[in-house]
Amino acid sequence: MLHEPAAKTEKDAASAWKAKLGIKLFWLYCIIYMGFVGIAVFSPETMKKPVLAGTNLAIVYGMALIIFAIILGLVYNHVCTKKEDELNGKAGEAK
């Protein structure tokens, strides 16, 4: 039995733009993550120091990385949706 997509898809005019943005956000996250790894490798004693309400830097930085990844995902989704609407000519239809 042949199954077709539930929704018809059109060519995405924003595809290249979204890919470039995704790569930029990926490298931004990588740089911040490299900071975490760098501290852990070259200054492990720094990771043990309490920085926020008695919680050490390793925990705070690690949780911040997780929260930052979620925020980046939400920002990416929001910005890409706006760009899709703009480039696919649907900006006025949403209202």
Sequence and secondary structure as in RCSB ss.txt:
>XXXX:A:sequence
MLHEPAAKTEKDAASAWKAKLGIKLFWLYCIIYMGFVGIAVFSPETMKKPVLAGTNLAIVYGMALIIFAIILGLV
YNHVCTKKEDELNGKAGEAK
>XXXX:A:secstr
     SS     TTHHHHHHHHHHHHHHHHHHHHHHHHHHHH HHHHHSEEETTEEHHHHHHHHHHHHHHHHHHH
HHHHHHHHHHHHTT TTTT 
